[in-house]
Amino acid sequence: MVILTLAVYRMGSPLNDATEAHIMTDIYEAKGYGELTIGFGTKLAILVVDFQRGFVDPSFQLGGGPMMEGAISRTAELLSVARQHRVPVANCYVAYPSAAAAPHWKIKGVAQEFRRDSQEAALDPRIVDFDYDYVFEKSGASAFFQTPLAAYFVKHGVDTVAITGCVTSGCIRASAVDSFQYGFRTMLVEDCSSDNDPQPHLDTLRDVGRRYADIVKAQEVIAQIKSQVRAGV
């Protein structure tokens, strides 16, 4: 069925977006993408990416979005359990000392507005505990790029990273790929991640889930934390 459909496609027959997406999904499945489950290891950490006012607060140009409040609420619940059971939490934000220090973003205002100590750079108080979390600044899309994050995880013996935050199709994706490349078991927590548009959110979950990470929900991560506590890990 897939071969026949592709033959028609290659001859130039028009296909709508939904049909084409279904074909591509079939192709990846046929090749074994996403066939394996990574699974949790023995030492989990939570990574929170860019839940800062510039992205969270709708009063800012890049802030808000239809998925944001739900993702924040579920992340706060997850972090409460994680801190209670002494699970490492890393919390990052993007900011620059000056516009000259910023990379060449295609998003107007990031280099100019996301300055150190600005309101845009301030982490949402619902998801940060400055007395507990490892809080750090990043300059690129990935939380790992030119930051001490990997060293922090190694110091704490972490082998599994559960990623939350925003934006799913941007900095979450980049961080998930780097987490994979550093050798961590990577869990992308779908209901603790937010995007401005549901479609790129779903596309990213599908694509990252085919290659680099398990796609999980907050309650699965909470259950894993409690399971490790019971096991004395």
Buried (B, 14 or more C-beta within 10 A) or exposed (E): EEEEBBEEBEEEEEEEEEEEEBBEBBBBEEEEBBEEEBEBBEBBBBBBBBBBBBBBBEEBEBBBBEBBBEBBBBBBBBBEBBBEEEBBBBBBBBBBEEEEEBEEBEEEEBBBBBBEEBBBBBBBEEBBEEEBBBBBEBBBBBBBBEBEBBEBBEEBEBBBBBBBBBBBBBBBBBBBBBBBEBEBBBBBBBBBBBBBBEEBBBBBBBBBBBEBBBBBBBEBBBBBBEEBBEEEE
